[in-house]
Amino acid sequence: MDCKAFSLAVLALATAPAMAAAPLLTLTVHNPNPKPLSQVLEVPLAGHSLPAMLKSDGGDVDLQDKDGDGKADTLLIWLALPAKGQQTINISQGNAKPIARTHAELSVRQRGQWQGQKYVADGFTFKEADHYQTPPQLTDHSFYLRYEGPGWESDKIGYRLYLDWRNASDVFGKRTSDMVLQDVGQDGYESYHHLSDWGMDVLKVGKSLGIGSLGRLTDQGVAHFEQVKDSRYALEKDGGLRSAFKVHYQGWEVAGENLDVDSRYQIDAGSHASQVTVSTRPATQNLVTGLVKLPATELLKGGSGDWHYLATWGKQSLSGKDDNLGLALFYKGSEVAQVSEGEHDHLLRFKATDKPIHYYLMSYWPDPAKAGPGDAAQFKALLTEQLTRLASPLQVTQVSWH
């Protein structure tokens, strides 16, 4: 080969596109529904192992360790399929970590000291905690936990849980798909109650359960977590396509009955909804969840198969007196004994069971700067879409390992 030919060959190799990585597995996924559907799918690894960095030719991918043994056992993939559509997706070695489309956290204030039930410090310095046990003096407005408890978000919406006797869930309306909670409340306990570039706290919880938190139904109304021996938080997964955390309550006493409660909160990319899983020991007939009951709202109900929703829509947003907010709970009819009205809440009372209970909370906040007459229809469309995800999800019809 002469010098000119050799140089041309080297140039061709240098400028040729990189050879595509060989697929590690191939999935075939089908949408059985007459409308488009997107969601995060789970694919068990079934003893196979995958590298931490992955890519696909169909959607974002991530890994999860569901059994907590330190090894990934589930592949997560976000897909959007057309009506009655089918797609084949190849998963291969990647060179970047999963995009952060979800986030969960808990931050504890530092450099201060307790004075009674208040944590007093000069300034606001917080440290994230993967595991946390609440001190006995912690109560509402102790100024100890950043925005008063765990926060979790997707690229659509955010939530927080008051990790004190109230144990109520609140909503962060978002104006951006970026992850924002890591910056919220770093300057104290007031700014997130005001509309900013990222959004704000949009729900007035008051004496209610907020959106989808737990209570016990008594003759005097709904009891919160006033008497609990011990409460502990544990971060399970942060970032990528799914974030999740757990809260364990030991010795929750109401009317002489003690319960231990395990609760788990999970949120997926692209979703306004958050899954809640609850187990109690022993089983109880008075466990409830609910939605805050506010005036000037419309009560909505629907269902498909065993899945149902209870929702409210109307001018119930703290962003402005004329701003709308949608709230919803999705539940299995086979797990719920009664749908009723309390003084402060629309309530779901669960049947006594020694098995885990699964339900979803969901919120939709139209940005006031972009709000319009179609917002109510958009919320109702989101209710239908989430109901479809639960009753008729995307189906993995084939998995081929290479």
C-alpha positions as CSV (number, residue, x, y, z in Angstrom):
1,M,0.0,0.0,0.0
2,D,1.5,3.4,-1.0
3,C,1.6,6.3,1.4
4,K,-1.4,8.0,-0.1
5,A,-3.6,5.0,0.2
6,F,-2.5,4.3,3.7
7,S,-3.3,7.9,4.7
8,L,-6.7,7.7,3.2
9,A,-7.4,4.4,5.1
10,V,-6.3,6.0,8.4
11,L,-8.5,9.0,7.7
12,A,-11.5,6.8,6.9
13,L,-11.1,5.0,10.2
14,A,-10.7,8.2,12.2
15,T,-13.8,9.8,10.7
16,A,-16.1,6.7,10.7
17,P,-18.9,6.7,13.2
18,A,-18.2,4.7,16.4
19,M,-19.5,1.2,16.2
20,A,-22.8,0.9,18.1
21,A,-22.5,-1.0,21.4
22,A,-23.9,-4.5,21.2
23,P,-27.2,-4.8,23.0
24,L,-27.2,-6.5,26.4
25,L,-31.0,-7.2,26.2
26,T,-33.9,-6.5,23.9
27,L,-37.4,-5.7,25.0
28,T,-40.7,-5.7,23.1
29,V,-43.4,-3.5,24.6
30,H,-47.0,-3.1,23.6
31,N,-49.6,-0.5,24.4
32,P,-53.0,-2.2,24.6
33,N,-54.9,1.1,24.8
34,P,-56.7,3.1,22.1
35,K,-54.8,6.2,23.2
36,P,-51.1,7.0,23.6
37,L,-49.5,6.2,27.0
38,S,-46.2,6.9,28.7
39,Q,-44.9,5.4,31.9
40,V,-41.9,4.0,33.7
41,L,-41.8,0.2,33.3
42,E,-40.1,-2.3,35.5
43,V,-38.2,-5.3,34.1
44,P,-36.9,-7.8,36.6
45,L,-33.3,-8.7,36.0
46,A,-34.0,-12.3,37.0
47,G,-30.4,-13.0,38.1
48,H,-28.8,-11.1,35.3
49,S,-26.5,-8.2,36.0
50,L,-26.1,-4.9,34.1
51,P,-23.5,-2.1,34.2
52,A,-24.4,1.0,36.2
53,M,-24.4,3.2,33.0
54,L,-26.9,2.2,30.3
55,K,-28.5,3.6,27.3
56,S,-31.4,2.5,25.0
57,D,-32.7,3.4,21.6
58,G,-36.2,3.8,23.0
59,G,-36.3,5.9,26.2
60,D,-34.4,6.8,29.4
61,V,-33.2,3.8,31.5
62,D,-32.2,3.4,35.1
63,L,-31.6,0.6,37.6
64,Q,-33.2,-0.1,41.0
65,D,-32.3,-2.3,44.0
66,K,-35.8,-3.3,45.2
67,D,-34.8,-5.9,47.7
68,G,-32.2,-3.7,49.4
69,D,-29.3,-6.1,49.1
70,G,-27.0,-3.6,47.5
71,K,-27.3,-5.0,44.0
72,A,-29.6,-3.8,41.2
73,D,-32.4,-6.3,40.5
74,T,-34.8,-4.2,38.3
75,L,-34.4,-2.3,35.1
76,L,-36.5,0.9,34.8
77,I,-37.3,2.3,31.4
78,W,-39.5,5.3,30.5
79,L,-41.4,4.8,27.3
80,A,-44.1,6.7,25.3
81,L,-46.1,4.5,22.9
82,P,-48.8,5.5,20.5
83,A,-52.3,4.0,20.6
84,K,-52.1,0.2,20.1
85,G,-48.4,0.7,19.4
86,Q,-45.6,-1.8,19.8
87,Q,-41.9,-1.0,20.1
88,T,-38.7,-3.0,20.3
89,I,-36.0,-1.5,22.5
90,N,-32.3,-2.4,22.7
91,I,-30.5,-1.8,26.0
92,S,-26.7,-1.4,25.8
93,Q,-23.7,-0.2,27.7
94,G,-23.8,3.6,28.2
95,N,-21.3,6.3,29.3
96,A,-23.4,8.5,31.5
97,K,-25.5,8.3,34.6
98,P,-29.3,8.4,34.3
99,I,-30.8,11.8,33.9
100,A,-32.2,13.1,37.2
101,R,-36.0,13.3,36.5
102,T,-36.9,12.6,40.1
103,H,-35.5,13.5,43.5
104,A,-36.1,12.7,47.2
105,E,-34.5,14.1,50.3
106,L,-34.6,15.0,53.9
107,S,-32.4,17.8,55.4
108,V,-31.7,18.5,59.1
109,R,-30.7,21.9,60.5
110,Q,-27.3,22.2,62.0
111,R,-25.2,24.5,64.3
112,G,-28.0,25.2,66.8
113,Q,-29.6,23.8,69.9
114,W,-33.0,22.8,71.2
115,Q,-34.8,25.3,73.4
116,G,-37.9,23.4,74.4
117,Q,-39.7,22.4,71.1
118,K,-37.9,25.0,69.0
119,Y,-34.5,24.5,67.3
120,V,-32.6,27.8,67.6
121,A,-29.6,28.6,65.4
122,D,-27.9,31.6,63.8
123,G,-28.8,31.3,60.1
124,F,-29.9,28.3,58.2
125,T,-27.4,25.5,57.6
126,F,-28.8,22.0,56.7
127,K,-27.4,18.6,56.1
128,E,-29.0,15.9,54.1
129,A,-29.8,12.6,55.9
130,D,-30.3,9.2,54.3
131,H,-31.5,7.8,57.7
132,Y,-33.1,9.9,60.4
133,Q,-34.9,9.3,63.8
134,T,-37.2,12.1,65.0
135,P,-36.3,13.5,68.4
136,P,-39.1,13.4,71.0
137,Q,-39.4,17.2,71.1
138,L,-40.0,17.7,67.4
139,T,-43.4,19.2,66.6
140,D,-45.0,21.5,64.0
141,H,-42.9,24.6,63.3
142,S,-39.9,23.5,65.3
143,F,-37.6,25.0,62.6
144,Y,-35.5,21.8,62.5
145,L,-36.2,20.0,59.3
146,R,-36.0,21.9,56.0
147,Y,-39.5,22.5,54.9
148,E,-40.6,20.4,57.8
149,G,-39.9,16.9,56.5
150,P,-39.1,14.7,53.5
151,G,-39.6,16.1,50.0
152,W,-40.0,14.3,46.7
153,E,-40.5,15.4,43.2
154,S,-40.7,14.5,39.5
155,D,-40.2,16.7,36.5
156,K,-44.0,17.5,36.8
157,I,-44.8,18.2,40.5
158,G,-43.4,18.1,44.0
159,Y,-44.6,17.0,47.5
160,R,-43.5,17.2,51.1
161,L,-44.5,15.3,54.2
162,Y,-44.7,16.9,57.6
163,L,-42.6,14.5,59.7
164,D,-44.2,15.5,63.0
165,W,-47.6,14.8,64.7
166,R,-49.5,16.2,61.8
167,N,-48.1,13.7,59.3
168,A,-49.8,15.5,56.5
169,S,-48.7,15.7,52.8
170,D,-48.4,19.1,51.0
171,V,-47.9,20.0,47.3
172,F,-45.1,22.0,45.7
173,G,-46.4,23.4,42.4
174,K,-43.5,23.5,39.8
175,R,-42.9,25.9,36.9
176,T,-39.9,23.9,35.6
177,S,-39.0,20.3,34.8
178,D,-35.7,20.7,36.6
179,M,-35.2,19.3,40.1
180,V,-35.6,22.1,42.6
181,L,-36.2,20.8,46.1
182,Q,-32.5,20.7,46.9
183,D,-32.7,24.6,46.9
184,V,-36.1,25.1,48.5
185,G,-36.1,26.4,52.1
186,Q,-32.3,26.9,52.3
187,D,-33.0,30.5,53.4
188,G,-35.6,29.5,56.1
189,Y,-39.3,28.7,56.4
190,E,-41.0,31.5,54.5
191,S,-39.8,32.0,50.9
192,Y,-41.4,28.8,49.5
193,H,-44.8,30.1,50.5
194,H,-44.4,32.8,47.8
195,L,-44.5,32.4,44.0
196,S,-41.0,32.3,42.6
197,D,-39.3,31.2,39.4
198,W,-39.4,27.5,40.4
199,G,-43.0,27.5,41.9
200,M,-44.2,27.4,45.5
201,D,-46.1,25.6,48.2
202,V,-49.6,25.6,46.7
203,L,-51.9,23.7,49.2
204,K,-53.5,24.9,52.4
205,V,-53.4,21.8,54.6
206,G,-54.7,23.3,57.9
207,K,-56.1,20.5,60.1
208,S,-56.6,18.1,57.3
209,L,-54.6,15.1,56.0
210,G,-53.6,17.3,53.1
211,I,-53.2,15.0,50.1
212,G,-53.0,11.2,50.7
213,S,-51.5,11.1,54.2
214,L,-52.6,8.7,56.9
215,G,-54.9,9.0,59.9
216,R,-57.2,6.9,62.2
217,L,-60.9,7.4,62.2
218,T,-62.4,7.8,65.7
219,D,-65.8,9.0,67.1
220,Q,-64.2,12.4,67.5
221,G,-63.0,12.6,63.9
222,V,-59.6,11.9,62.3
223,A,-56.7,11.3,64.6
224,H,-53.2,12.3,63.4
225,F,-49.9,11.0,64.9
226,E,-50.2,12.8,68.2
227,Q,-49.0,9.7,70.2
228,V,-46.1,7.9,68.5
229,K,-43.3,6.1,70.3
230,D,-40.8,6.3,67.5
231,S,-40.6,7.6,63.9
232,R,-37.8,6.8,61.4
233,Y,-37.0,7.9,57.9
234,A,-34.9,6.0,55.3
235,L,-34.0,7.1,51.8
236,E,-34.4,4.2,49.4
237,K,-33.5,5.7,46.0
238,D,-32.7,9.2,44.8
239,G,-32.5,10.4,41.2
240,G,-32.9,8.9,37.8
241,L,-36.3,7.7,36.8
242,R,-37.6,6.9,40.3
243,S,-37.1,8.2,43.8
244,A,-38.4,6.6,47.0
245,F,-38.2,6.7,50.7
246,K,-39.8,5.0,53.7
247,V,-41.1,6.1,57.1
248,H,-41.6,3.7,59.9
249,Y,-43.8,4.5,62.9
250,Q,-43.6,2.4,66.0
251,G,-46.3,2.5,68.7
252,W,-48.9,4.8,67.1
253,E,-51.6,4.9,69.8
254,V,-55.1,6.0,69.2
255,A,-58.0,5.3,71.7
256,G,-55.9,2.6,73.4
257,E,-55.0,0.7,70.2
258,N,-51.3,0.6,69.3
259,L,-50.1,0.1,65.7
260,D,-46.7,-0.1,63.9
261,V,-46.9,1.4,60.5
262,D,-44.5,1.0,57.5
263,S,-45.1,3.6,54.8
264,R,-43.3,4.0,51.5
265,Y,-43.5,6.9,49.0
266,Q,-42.4,6.6,45.4
267,I,-42.5,8.9,42.4
268,D,-41.6,8.2,38.8
269,A,-40.4,10.4,36.0
270,G,-43.0,12.0,33.8
271,S,-45.7,11.5,36.4
272,H,-47.9,13.8,38.6
273,A,-48.7,10.9,40.8
274,S,-46.9,9.3,43.7
275,Q,-47.4,5.7,44.9
276,V,-47.9,5.1,48.6
277,T,-47.6,1.6,50.1
278,V,-48.7,1.1,53.7
279,S,-48.6,-1.9,56.1
280,T,-49.9,-2.0,59.7
281,R,-49.3,-4.4,62.5
282,P,-51.8,-5.5,63.7
283,A,-54.4,-5.1,61.0
284,T,-56.9,-2.3,61.8
285,Q,-60.3,-1.2,60.6
286,N,-59.9,2.5,61.2
287,L,-57.0,3.5,58.9
288,V,-57.9,6.3,56.5
289,T,-56.4,8.6,53.9
290,G,-58.0,11.6,52.4
291,L,-58.0,14.9,50.5
292,V,-58.4,18.3,52.2
293,K,-62.0,19.5,51.9
294,L,-62.0,23.1,50.7
295,P,-64.9,25.3,49.5
296,A,-65.5,26.2,45.8
297,T,-64.2,22.8,44.6
298,E,-65.8,20.2,42.4
299,L,-65.7,16.6,43.6
300,L,-64.8,14.1,40.9
301,K,-65.1,10.3,40.9
302,G,-64.2,7.6,38.3
303,G,-63.0,4.1,37.9
304,S,-61.8,1.3,35.6
305,G,-61.9,-2.3,36.9
306,D,-60.7,-2.4,40.5
307,W,-59.0,1.0,40.3
308,H,-60.9,4.2,41.2
309,Y,-60.2,7.8,41.9
310,L,-61.5,10.5,44.2
311,A,-60.5,14.0,43.1
312,T,-61.2,17.7,43.7
313,W,-60.8,20.6,41.3
314,G,-61.2,24.3,41.8
315,K,-59.9,27.5,43.3
316,Q,-57.9,25.9,46.1
317,S,-54.4,27.0,45.3
318,L,-52.3,29.3,47.6
319,S,-50.7,30.9,44.6
320,G,-53.8,33.2,44.2
321,K,-57.5,33.4,45.1
322,D,-58.5,32.7,41.5
323,D,-55.9,30.0,40.8
324,N,-56.9,26.4,40.4
325,L,-55.5,23.2,41.8
326,G,-56.4,19.6,41.2
327,L,-56.0,16.9,43.9
328,A,-56.6,13.2,43.5
329,L,-56.4,9.8,45.2
330,F,-56.3,6.5,43.2
331,Y,-57.3,3.4,45.1
332,K,-58.4,-0.2,44.7
333,G,-62.0,-0.8,45.4
334,S,-61.1,-4.2,46.9
335,E,-59.0,-2.5,49.5
336,V,-61.4,0.3,50.6
337,A,-64.3,-0.3,53.0
338,Q,-65.9,3.2,52.9
339,V,-65.7,6.5,51.1
340,S,-67.0,9.3,53.3
341,E,-66.9,12.9,54.4
342,G,-65.0,14.1,57.5
343,E,-64.9,17.6,59.0
344,H,-61.8,18.5,57.1
345,D,-61.3,15.8,54.5
346,H,-62.8,13.6,51.8
347,L,-62.0,10.2,53.3
348,L,-61.1,6.7,52.2
349,R,-61.3,4.1,55.0
350,F,-59.3,0.9,54.3
351,K,-60.3,-2.6,55.0
352,A,-58.4,-4.4,57.8
353,T,-55.7,-6.5,56.2
354,D,-52.3,-8.0,57.0
355,K,-51.2,-7.3,53.4
356,P,-49.7,-4.1,52.1
357,I,-52.1,-1.5,50.8
358,H,-51.2,0.4,47.6
359,Y,-52.7,3.8,46.5
360,Y,-51.6,6.9,44.7
361,L,-51.8,10.6,45.4
362,M,-51.7,13.1,42.5
363,S,-51.8,16.8,42.0
364,Y,-52.0,19.2,39.0
365,W,-51.2,22.9,39.4
366,P,-51.5,25.1,36.3
367,D,-48.9,27.8,36.3
368,P,-50.8,31.0,36.9
369,A,-48.8,32.7,34.1
370,K,-50.0,30.1,31.7
371,A,-53.4,29.2,33.1
372,G,-56.4,29.1,30.8
373,P,-60.0,27.8,30.3
374,G,-58.7,24.3,29.3
375,D,-57.0,23.6,32.6
376,A,-60.0,21.7,34.1
377,A,-60.1,19.5,31.0
378,Q,-56.4,18.9,31.3
379,F,-56.7,17.8,34.9
380,K,-59.5,15.4,33.9
381,A,-57.4,14.1,31.1
382,L,-54.6,13.4,33.6
383,L,-57.0,11.5,35.8
384,T,-58.0,9.3,32.9
385,E,-54.4,8.8,31.9
386,Q,-53.3,7.8,35.4
387,L,-56.3,5.4,35.7
388,T,-55.2,3.8,32.4
389,R,-51.6,3.4,33.7
390,L,-53.0,1.5,36.7
391,A,-55.8,-0.5,35.0
392,S,-54.2,-1.2,31.6
393,P,-50.5,-0.4,31.7
394,L,-47.9,-0.8,29.0
395,Q,-47.0,-4.5,28.6
396,V,-43.6,-6.1,28.2
397,T,-44.3,-8.9,25.9
398,Q,-40.8,-10.2,25.3
399,V,-37.3,-10.0,27.0
400,S,-34.3,-11.3,25.2
401,W,-30.9,-11.4,26.9
402,H,-27.7,-11.4,24.7
